[in-house]
């Protein structure tokens, strides 16, 4: 599972059991996250007016 935290400016990854796995920072306003068919994570960072692709 992937989530974004707008107030802390991060994206987080959790296992299917809810275990914390990874935190990504350097976002201004990370408002949404999507996962592509290949498992890549895409973060909508509206504060920086960009979509970030994290393979």
Order of alpha helices (4+ residues) and beta strands (2+ residues): beta-beta-beta-beta-beta-beta
